Amino acid sequence: MSHRDDTLQAALEHNCPSIPWEHLEALKAGEEHDDWMRDLLEWLLQELLDLEFDQHLGADRYERTDDRRGYRNGYYARDLFTRVGRLTLRAPAPRYRCSAGPPGQVLHGALRALPTKREGPGAGAPGELPAGRLDPQDQEDHREAVRGTVQQRLDGQLETWRNRPLTQKYLYLVVDAHYEYVREDGQVQSDAALVVKGVREDDYREILAVFVAPAEEEATWSRVFSALTDRGLDPRAVRCMTSDDHKGMRKAIQRYFPRASWHRCHTHYQRNAGGYVPAKAREEVHAGLRDVFNAPDRSQALTRAEQLMEAWRSRFPELVAWLEKTLEEALTVFNLPEGHRKRMRTTNALERFYGEVGRRARVIRIFPNRASYLRLATALAMEQSEEWITGHRYLDMSMYREDDIEEVPAPEEVSERQLVKV
């Protein structure tokens, strides 16, 4: 007779008061009880575990004997999924490795289930693997199963947040992108996280959208803006949008937000200006442009810009020609209320968010796929957005009133096969 058969016979002969006689009596009486088989099997396995552990230690509970080979150290709660239902068992654990070796066949054979928590002395965190209970391959399978379950739940929550309805009116939008390295098809490439921040009519701000795409193209940004309008964003209520001068982005903005004024980010503008002069002159150019942008009104900004261009005309003719062509795009912010200009003149409000993404990306170095990049960017964006909504008011939007705005035809849909939104 095998060890398992010996243990089973001993358990059946063991006089245990916890046997579920009520279920057997109910079954004899013809009463309906759907869980009688599950309860009976749960009781039987629990008795087998306790009896086998007594034999393993060489002593019953509270028995004092010199032949004892170890001591009890609480229980591990384990779920065993069977055809009759889910069984919740309490697997006993030794305080230290006994001289008799590991427990017998019941624990290692019948109970290969995922542990949930530890009871008694030496308890660990929920979901912790007990030392010595599973072989290395089983432990790795368990960790992989836990990771997959957590990932699926997280992806569902993030997807719900990205697709949440937009019930507020958003008067200002800030649009920008952040690049990180992603591995796709065995190659490492730089993918963009496309982010849209909105300032609501109730004075608060939040992140409205997070997408991941391989490039900033017109079709890509069109899909982003189309998704925003589908979720409830009213393009007629948007008064100003701040972004850099990416051609594809600008075309998509003109298409989906025809009534909104567009402002070119001062930070990006200064960087672009630095490309027209030698490296040693860039600080001078940046300081001159900052003086223009810090003017109290538009007329004084134009006056300061004209003085700068006259001073630079002979030294930096290419820069002056570029300024004459593009400077008006960086002065749109002077059309906004004075209290709004400082916070709407750049996309720097998203820099803290980008810093959090970059800090984690430095550890990861290369994301294994776009989905993982989107998962991290969305989780951080959701946290940042909730912090903004529950924090201080961002801008005083009380000077804007409800306007009767005539209908604007909705732009036709644009498809972009490279855009990833999972």
N, C-alpha and C positions, 0 to 999 in steps of 0.2 A: 504494500500500500504506500502511495506517495505521501510526501509531506503535506500537500494540499488536502488529500483525503483524510489524513490523521487530524488535521486542524478542523475540518468540517465536522467529522464525527465527534470530536471533543466539544465543539460548539453546540451541537444538537443535544449532547448529554448534559451540558452545563445548565444548571438550574438558575435561570436569569429572570428576575421579576419584570424586566422591561419588554418581554415578548408581547407583541401587539395582539393579545387574545381577543380584544374587542372587535378587531377586523375579522378574525376567524369566526367569532360568534355571529357577527352580522352577516357574513357570507353564508353560514349554515342556516340562518333564519330567512334567507332569501332577500335580505335588504340590499338595495343598490349602493355600491360604494366603488367609485371609479378608481380610487387610488390605493386599493387594498394591496395590489401586487407591488406597487412601488414602495409602500410603507413596509411591507414584509421583507422585500429585498434589501431595503435600506437598513432595517433592523438586523438582518442576517449578516450583512457585510460588516456592520459596526461591531457585532459580537465576534466575528472572525478576526477583525483587527485587534480588538482588546485582548482576546485570548492568545493570539499569536504573539502579541507584545509581552504578555505575562510570561510566556514560555521563553521568549527572547531574553528577558531580563533575569529569568530564574526565580521570580518572586511575584506574588499577587500585589495588588494595591495595598499599601500600608503594612505589608508583611515584613517583619524583621527576621532576617536569616543571613547566615554567613556565606551562603551559596549565591547571594545576589551578584549579578554581573554588570549592573548599571542602575541608573535612576531615571525616573520620568521627568520630562521637561515640557509639560503642556501638550497642546495639540495643534495640528495644522488643519484648518478647515479646507476641505477639497470638494469640488463638484464633479460628480461622475455622471456623464450623459449616457443614458441607456435607452433601449426601445420602450421601456415602460415609463420613462420620464427622467427628470433630473434628480439625482440623489445627492444629498448633502451629508458628508461623512466627516468625522473628526479623527484624523490619523494621528496616533500618538508619536511623540518624538523623544529620543533619549537625551539626557543632559550632556553626554559625551559619548565618544565611540566605545561601545562595549567590547569586552574581550571575545564575545561570541560572534562578532562581525556585524554586518548590516542586517536589518529585519528580513523576514522571509518572503515567501512567494506572494502572499496576499497583497502586501504593500507595493511591491515592485511589479506585480503582474496585473492584478485586477484594478489597481488604482493609479493608472497613468493619466491623471487629470491635472488641469491647471490649478495651482494653489491660489487662494484668494487672500487669506490673512492668517496670522499666527495668533494663537491664544495661549495665555499662560506666561511663565517666565521666559525671558529671551525673545519676546515677540518681535517680529520685524515689521516693515512697512507693508501695506496692502500690495499684493501682487508679487512679493519677494519670493525668489526661489529658495527652498530650504537646502542647506548644504548637505551633500551626500545623497539627496533623494533621487536625482535624475542624472543619467550619464551626460557627457558633454554635448552629444548630438541632440538629445532630447532638450537640454537647456537652450541650445541655439534655436531649435524649432519653436520652443515656447517664446523666446524673445522675438523671433520673427513674426509669430502670430500676434503677439501683443502690439508690436510696431505697426503691423498692417491694420489692426482694429483701430488703434489710436489715429492713424493717418486717415482712414476712411471717415471717422467721426469728425476730425478736424477739417477735412476737405469739404464735408457737407455744411459745416457751420460757416466756413469762409465763402463758399458759393452762395449761401443764403444772404450773407452780408453784401457781397458784390452785386447781387440782384435785388436788393431791397428797394421798395418804391421811394421815389423822391417827391414828397408831398409839399415841401417848402418852395418858396421862390428864391432863386439865387441870382443876385444882382451883379456879382463879380465872380469871374472864374480865373484861376491861375493854372496854367498848363505847362508841364515840364516832363522830362524823361531822365532816367538814371540807368547807366549801363553797367553790367557785370558779365563775367565770363560764364558761359554755359556750354556743356558738352552735348553736341547733337550729331548723330550719325558718325560717331567716332572722331569728330573734329571739335576743336574748341573755337567758339565764336563769341562775339560780344552782342548780347541781347539787351533790349531796352525795356525797362519797366515804365509804362506810360501812366502818368498820374495826373488827375484833375482835382483841384481843390476849389471849393465854392464858398462864398460868403453869403449867408442867408439874410433875408429881410428882417429877421429877429436879432440881428447883430452878431450871431455866432458863425463859426466856420467849421467845415468838415471836409474830409476827403470823400469825393463822390465816386471815383472810379480808379481801378488799378488793373492794367492789362500788361501782358508780356508779349513782345513781338521782336522779330529779328532786325527790324529797321523802322525808322520814322518816315513812313511814306504817306502820301495823301490818302490812299485807300485804307491804310492802317488807322490813321486818325479819324477818318470818316466812320469807320466801324465803331470807334470809341464814342464819338459824338452821337452816332445813331443809337447806340445802346443807352446813352443817357436820356435822349428824348423818349425812347420807348419806355423807360422807367418812370417818366413823369416830369422830367426837367422841361420847363417852358423856355424855349430859345428867345421868345419875345421879351422876357423879363430881364435878360442879361444885358447890362449896360456897358460893361468893359471887360476885356480879356487881356491878360498879361502872359507873354510867352517870349521865347527867343524867335529868331528870324528863320526858322526852318521852313523851306518853301512848301513842302507837303503839308505841314501843319497849318500854314497860313491859308492855303487854298481850301483846306477842310473847314477852317474857321469861317472864311468868307461864305462858304456854301451853307453851313448849318446855323450860323449866327449872323445873318446879314445886317441886322439892326445894331449889333454891338460894336463899339469902338475897340480898336486893337492897339495895345501899347507894347512897345518893344522893351524887354527887360534891360535895365541900366547895367546890370552886372555883365550880361552877355554882350551888350553893346561895347562896353569898355574893353572886353577881351578881344572882340573883333577889331576894334580900333588899333589895338596893340600890334596886330599883324601887318599894319601898313608902315610901321616905323622900326628902326633898329632897337634891339633889346635894351640898350642903355638909355633910350629916350622914352621907354614905355611908362615909367613912373611919372614923368612930366606930363605925358598925354593923359594918363588916368587922373592925375590931380586936376588938370584943366577941365576935363569932362565932369568930374565930381562938382567942381565949382559951378558949372552950368546947370547941372541937375539940382543943385541945392538952392537955386534962385527962388525968391519968394513967389514969383508969378511967371507966366509964359513970356511976356514982353521982355522982362529983364533976362530971362534965360536966352532969348534970341539975341539980345544985345551982347551978352557975355560970349555967346558962341561966335558972333561976327568978329569980335575982338580977337578971339583965339585963332580963328581961321586966317585973319590978316597977319597975325604974328607967325603962323606956321606955313604960310603959303609958299615962301621961298625954300624953307627947310624940308617940309613934308608935302609936296604937291599932290601926291596920290591920296594921302590922308584927307587933305582939304577937299578934294574932289568927291571922295566918298562921304564926308560929312555933309556937304551941300546936297547930296542926293538922299541921304537917309536920316538926317538929324530930326526931321519932323516926326518920324515914327517913334522916337524916344521922348517926345514932348507931349504925347497924348495925355499923360497922367495929369498935366496941369488943367485939363478940363474937368477933373473930378473935384469934389469938395476938398478944401485944404487939409482937413483932418484925415483924409483917406489916402493922400498922395504917398506918404512915407511907406505905407504898408503895401501899396499896390504898384510901386514903381519897379520892383524886382520880384523874382521867383524865390528869393532867399528864405521865405517862410517855410519852404519844403526842405531846406537844407538839414534841419535836425532829423527829419525823417530819413533822408538819404544817408545821413551819418550813421544812424542805427542799422540801416541795411548794409552799408559798407563795413561797419565794425564786425558784423557777423560774417559777411562775405570774405573778409580777410582770414577768418578761421577756416572757412570752407574752401576758399581759393577758387575752385571751379564747381559750379552747380552741376549735378549729374544730368539734369534735364530742365526744360523750361517749366514744367509743372512744379518742381521743387523751388525754383526761383519765384514763381508766382505765389506759392504757398507762404514763403517767408515774407515777401513784400506785402501780401494781403494781411497777414497776421499783424505786422507792425503798423500798417496803415489803419487797421481797425482800432488798435490800441491808441494810436495817435489821435484819430478822429474822436474817439470817446473822451479822451482827455480834453480836447478842444471844446466839445459840446458841453461838458460838465464844468468847464473852467470859467474864466472871466470873459466878458463880452469883448469881441474883437474890434468892431467898428460900430459907430453910431449911425445907423441907416435910417433914422427917423425923418430926415429931410426928403426922402423919396416918398412919393405918394402913388396911389394906384392910378394908372393911366389906362384909358381905353385904347388898346393897341389893335390895329387892324390885323386881320389874319395874314400870315405869311405862308405861302405854299411850302409844304414839307419837301425836303430834298429827296431825290430818288435814292433807293438803297444801293450800297456799294458792298461788294463781297471782297474778302481778303483771306485767302486760304492759309496764309502764313501766320495770321493772328491766332494766338493761343489764349483761350479763356476756359479754364477747367474748374 
